[in-house]
C-alpha cells in the first residue's frame, strides 16, 4: 500500500497526489496525444499545471453544489460504481487500482458521490448558457474558415499477429526487426512482408487507404504522424498483439466544405463560450473558498 500524499486543500477537502497524476495522464493523452512518460520537461510542467487547475476547479464546483443542497442517492452511486467496474478485466486489476492510490471501496464511493454531485451542478449551470444560433455559427465561421480543415488522413500497410505466442513474438521480431524505421518503396515493403508470411503463417496483412487520424488511438496516431512517408514504424507490442506499420502516405491538409465548416464553427464557438464562463466562475470561487497548494 502506498501513502496518500496531500498536494492541495480546498476548504476542508483534501486533494491527493494520485488524483493529480491521473489527471496529468488524461491531459497528456487527450491534449498532447502522448503518454506521460514521453513528455519533455516543458510538457510535464504544462500537464501538471493544467491538471492541478482542473482538480481544484472540480472541487470548487463540488463545494458550490453541496452548498446549493445538491445530493446523490445510493442508487446513483451504485450505478456509477457498476459502470466504473467495467473498466477492469478482473477483481485483481480493481484491487491493484485501489492499492496504487491507497484507497478502499468506501473512499472510492465517496469520490463517486462527489463527482455525481459536481456533475449535477455543472449540468444545471450549462443549461443556463444561451445556445449557439446558426447566425452566431456563420459569423464565427467567417473568422476561422481559413484555419478549418478535416483531420489528416493516412494510408497504411500493416503486418500483425493477434494473441501471439511467445515463440511467434520472437520470430516476428527476428524477421522484421531489421526493417524498423527503414525507408523503401511500397512494392519492396509488401514483398518483404509476403516473404516473412511464408515463414510465419500467422502474420496477417492489411492495407488501409485514407483513414482519418481521428479514427485511430491517439497515442498510435501521434507515432504515425511522426513517421516519414514510405517508412516502417518500430515494432509495436501490446499484451494482445505485435505489429509493424508501413506508412504509405499522409495527407495533412484536408479542406472542409462550407456547410460542414459552419457546423464545426458552431461547435468551437459553444466550447469557447462554455470555457470562458466556467473559467470566470472558477476565478470567482477561488475568492470565496480557501485554497492551499503544497507542491
PARO-536665 format. One line per field, with one value per residue (C-alpha): x, y, z; residue in one letter. Coordinates in steps of 0.02 Angstrom, whole numbers, plus 50000, padded with zeros to 5 digits. Example, Ala and Ser with C-alpha at 12.3 -4.5 7.8 and 13.67 -1.06 7.14 Angstrom:
// residues 2
east <- c(50615 / 50684)
north <- c(49775 / 49947)
up <- c(50390 / 50357)
aa <- c(a / s)
This chain:
// residues 295
east <- c(50000 / 50067 / 50045 / 49920 / 50010 / 49901 / 49952 / 49814 / 49665 / 49506 / 49421 / 49421 / 49429 / 49596 / 49667 / 49793 / 49948 / 49865 / 49722 / 49848 / 49943 / 49784 / 49731 / 49906 / 49896 / 49725 / 49791 / 49944 / 49837 / 49690 / 49777 / 49960 / 49924 / 50069 / 50095 / 50152 / 50321 / 50356 / 50331 / 50479 / 50508 / 50402 / 50257 / 50267 / 50254 / 50110 / 50019 / 50044 / 49981 / 49829 / 49790 / 49805 / 49687 / 49562 / 49556 / 49546 / 49407 / 49314 / 49325 / 49262 / 49110 / 49077 / 49077 / 48957 / 48844 / 48845 / 48803 / 48658 / 48588 / 48626 / 48643 / 48673 / 48574 / 48637 / 48560 / 48652 / 48816 / 48798 / 48751 / 48906 / 49014 / 48944 / 48986 / 49158 / 49195 / 49179 / 49350 / 49431 / 49456 / 49452 / 49443 / 49633 / 49657 / 49524 / 49616 / 49779 / 49693 / 49638 / 49806 / 49905 / 49800 / 49795 / 49605 / 49471 / 49297 / 49217 / 49343 / 49301 / 49114 / 49141 / 49237 / 49099 / 48968 / 49065 / 49081 / 48894 / 48851 / 48975 / 48909 / 48729 / 48781 / 48877 / 48735 / 48614 / 48741 / 48771 / 48585 / 48585 / 48712 / 48625 / 48644 / 48743 / 48624 / 48652 / 48687 / 48820 / 48898 / 48902 / 48982 / 49114 / 49143 / 49193 / 49325 / 49404 / 49365 / 49546 / 49602 / 49470 / 49516 / 49470 / 49587 / 49738 / 49716 / 49843 / 49867 / 49944 / 50006 / 50004 / 50077 / 50020 / 49984 / 49839 / 49864 / 50037 / 50127 / 50297 / 50375 / 50279 / 50330 / 50512 / 50500 / 50411 / 50547 / 50688 / 50611 / 50558 / 50670 / 50797 / 50670 / 50613 / 50625 / 50686 / 50629 / 50589 / 50467 / 50298 / 50314 / 50477 / 50398 / 50250 / 50365 / 50465 / 50306 / 50243 / 50408 / 50404 / 50223 / 50286 / 50394 / 50267 / 50093 / 50005 / 50054 / 49904 / 49919 / 49804 / 49811 / 49714 / 49687 / 49641 / 49596 / 49561 / 49689 / 49544 / 49485 / 49648 / 49704 / 49779 / 49946 / 49966 / 49908 / 50047 / 50176 / 50109 / 50114 / 50298 / 50340 / 50404 / 50309 / 50370 / 50446 / 50416 / 50374 / 50461 / 50384 / 50234 / 50196 / 50046 / 49980 / 49871 / 49966 / 50128 / 50134 / 50238 / 50165 / 50222 / 50162 / 50114 / 50060 / 49985 / 49878 / 49897 / 49778 / 49604 / 49492 / 49324 / 49167 / 49068 / 48917 / 49024 / 49134 / 48987 / 48934 / 49112 / 49122 / 48962 / 49040 / 49200 / 49103 / 48999 / 49159 / 49239 / 49085 / 49072 / 49258 / 49250 / 49101 / 49170 / 49343 / 49262 / 49155 / 49308 / 49401 / 49255 / 49251 / 49438 / 49398 / 49258 / 49346 / 49513 / 49638 / 49808 / 49933 / 50080 / 50178)
north <- c(50000 / 50172 / 50326 / 50457 / 50621 / 50777 / 50903 / 51033 / 51077 / 51166 / 51218 / 51052 / 50941 / 50856 / 50829 / 50689 / 50657 / 50511 / 50624 / 50745 / 50604 / 50530 / 50698 / 50732 / 50567 / 50615 / 50784 / 50704 / 50577 / 50687 / 50854 / 50817 / 50646 / 50568 / 50450 / 50542 / 50451 / 50532 / 50713 / 50832 / 50948 / 51090 / 50973 / 50892 / 51062 / 51110 / 50946 / 50968 / 51148 / 51107 / 50952 / 51049 / 51183 / 51051 / 50954 / 51116 / 51180 / 51016 / 51029 / 51209 / 51158 / 51016 / 51137 / 51253 / 51106 / 51050 / 51224 / 51226 / 51069 / 50951 / 50768 / 50595 / 50444 / 50267 / 50204 / 50336 / 50298 / 50110 / 50132 / 50240 / 50114 / 49970 / 50062 / 50107 / 49925 / 49883 / 49965 / 49817 / 49646 / 49558 / 49587 / 49584 / 49733 / 49827 / 49788 / 49847 / 50010 / 50041 / 49991 / 50106 / 50252 / 50196 / 50200 / 50072 / 50042 / 50166 / 50301 / 50265 / 50278 / 50445 / 50509 / 50445 / 50533 / 50696 / 50676 / 50647 / 50799 / 50907 / 50846 / 50886 / 51062 / 51085 / 51015 / 51142 / 51281 / 51236 / 51237 / 51423 / 51463 / 51526 / 51402 / 51450 / 51506 / 51472 / 51658 / 51651 / 51499 / 51582 / 51738 / 51637 / 51530 / 51685 / 51722 / 51549 / 51469 / 51483 / 51379 / 51244 / 51076 / 50896 / 50784 / 50722 / 50560 / 50421 / 50266 / 50114 / 49940 / 49837 / 49668 / 49597 / 49445 / 49449 / 49349 / 49289 / 49152 / 49193 / 49096 / 49197 / 49360 / 49309 / 49254 / 49416 / 49522 / 49419 / 49426 / 49609 / 49695 / 49747 / 49849 / 49959 / 50142 / 50095 / 50191 / 50093 / 50086 / 50009 / 49858 / 49809 / 49831 / 49724 / 49588 / 49583 / 49555 / 49425 / 49331 / 49333 / 49274 / 49114 / 49082 / 49142 / 49098 / 49178 / 49353 / 49447 / 49589 / 49737 / 49885 / 50039 / 50186 / 50361 / 50328 / 50483 / 50510 / 50543 / 50363 / 50294 / 50277 / 50449 / 50380 / 50273 / 50420 / 50528 / 50394 / 50379 / 50567 / 50565 / 50429 / 50485 / 50427 / 50263 / 50211 / 50070 / 50106 / 50022 / 49857 / 49892 / 49766 / 49758 / 49624 / 49555 / 49594 / 49629 / 49732 / 49839 / 49979 / 50043 / 50221 / 50231 / 50415 / 50551 / 50699 / 50835 / 50966 / 50904 / 51054 / 51065 / 51109 / 51266 / 51175 / 51061 / 51210 / 51308 / 51160 / 51142 / 51330 / 51315 / 51176 / 51276 / 51431 / 51332 / 51262 / 51435 / 51509 / 51370 / 51378 / 51567 / 51558 / 51412 / 51493 / 51655 / 51558 / 51465 / 51631 / 51694 / 51535 / 51550 / 51712 / 51629 / 51471 / 51442 / 51352 / 51287 / 51205 / 51104 / 51067)
up <- c(50000 / 49953 / 50062 / 50009 / 49987 / 50004 / 49870 / 49898 / 50009 / 49956 / 50117 / 50214 / 50058 / 50026 / 49853 / 49831 / 49729 / 49638 / 49580 / 49507 / 49420 / 49347 / 49279 / 49210 / 49116 / 49047 / 48989 / 48908 / 48818 / 48765 / 48730 / 48695 / 48617 / 48713 / 48856 / 49013 / 49009 / 48838 / 48894 / 48896 / 49045 / 48972 / 48929 / 49100 / 49186 / 49072 / 49108 / 49296 / 49297 / 49190 / 49295 / 49458 / 49394 / 49339 / 49504 / 49605 / 49490 / 49509 / 49699 / 49695 / 49592 / 49714 / 49862 / 49769 / 49729 / 49910 / 49972 / 49846 / 49928 / 49784 / 49836 / 49762 / 49821 / 49846 / 49683 / 49582 / 49669 / 49644 / 49460 / 49432 / 49526 / 49422 / 49261 / 49328 / 49368 / 49182 / 49159 / 49248 / 49170 / 49339 / 49526 / 49541 / 49425 / 49526 / 49688 / 49610 / 49558 / 49738 / 49813 / 49697 / 49760 / 49942 / 49943 / 49983 / 49912 / 50033 / 49982 / 49800 / 49833 / 49919 / 49768 / 49653 / 49760 / 49748 / 49560 / 49536 / 49643 / 49547 / 49378 / 49428 / 49472 / 49311 / 49207 / 49284 / 49256 / 49074 / 49037 / 49078 / 48942 / 48784 / 48639 / 48484 / 48346 / 48160 / 48138 / 48276 / 48191 / 48020 / 48090 / 48183 / 48028 / 47929 / 48061 / 48066 / 47897 / 47836 / 47987 / 47970 / 47897 / 47922 / 48024 / 47924 / 47828 / 47815 / 47708 / 47794 / 47764 / 47925 / 47968 / 48134 / 48242 / 48366 / 48526 / 48476 / 48570 / 48645 / 48502 / 48372 / 48455 / 48448 / 48266 / 48219 / 48299 / 48224 / 48050 / 48046 / 48173 / 48041 / 47939 / 48085 / 48034 / 47859 / 47704 / 47546 / 47401 / 47439 / 47322 / 47409 / 47581 / 47528 / 47461 / 47623 / 47723 / 47600 / 47610 / 47800 / 47794 / 47711 / 47865 / 47994 / 47926 / 48075 / 48014 / 47945 / 47820 / 47793 / 47676 / 47734 / 47617 / 47678 / 47860 / 47966 / 48103 / 48222 / 48196 / 48270 / 48451 / 48493 / 48553 / 48397 / 48290 / 48364 / 48321 / 48144 / 48115 / 48165 / 48037 / 47868 / 47714 / 47637 / 47804 / 47926 / 48108 / 48252 / 48303 / 48416 / 48553 / 48669 / 48783 / 48643 / 48483 / 48392 / 48233 / 48117 / 48011 / 47843 / 47811 / 47628 / 47629 / 47737 / 47685 / 47816 / 47749 / 47704 / 47661 / 47749 / 47650 / 47693 / 47765 / 47873 / 47917 / 47985 / 48093 / 48158 / 48191 / 48294 / 48398 / 48425 / 48475 / 48601 / 48678 / 48685 / 48769 / 48898 / 48939 / 48960 / 49078 / 49180 / 49194 / 49255 / 49379 / 49447 / 49467 / 49571 / 49676 / 49710 / 49801 / 49900 / 49961 / 50046 / 49933 / 49989 / 49871 / 49941 / 49783)
aa <- c(x / x / x / x / x / x / x / x / x / x / x / x / x / x / x / x / x / x / x / x / x / x / x / x / x / x / x / x / x / x / x / x / x / x / x / x / x / x / x / x / x / x / x / x / x / x / x / x / x / x / x / x / x / x / x / x / x / x / x / x / x / x / x / x / x / x / x / x / x / x / x / x / x / x / x / x / x / x / x / x / x / x / x / x / x / x / x / x / x / x / x / x / x / x / x / x / x / x / x / x / x / x / x / x / x / x / x / x / x / x / x / x / x / x / x / x / x / x / x / x / x / x / x / x / x / x / x / x / x / x / x / x / x / x / x / x / x / x / x / x / x / x / x / x / x / x / x / x / x / x / x / x / x / x / x / x / x / x / x / x / x / x / x / x / x / x / x / x / x / x / x / x / x / x / x / x / x / x / x / x / x / x / x / x / x / x / x / x / x / x / x / x / x / x / x / x / x / x / x / x / x / x / x / x / x / x / x / x / x / x / x / x / x / x / x / x / x / x / x / x / x / x / x / x / x / x / x / x / x / x / x / x / x / x / x / x / x / x / x / x / x / x / x / x / x / x / x / x / x / x / x / x / x / x / x / x / x / x / x / x / x / x / x / x / x / x / x / x / x / x / x / x / x / x / x / x / x / x / x / x / x / x / x / x / x / x / x / x / x / x / x / x / x / x / x)
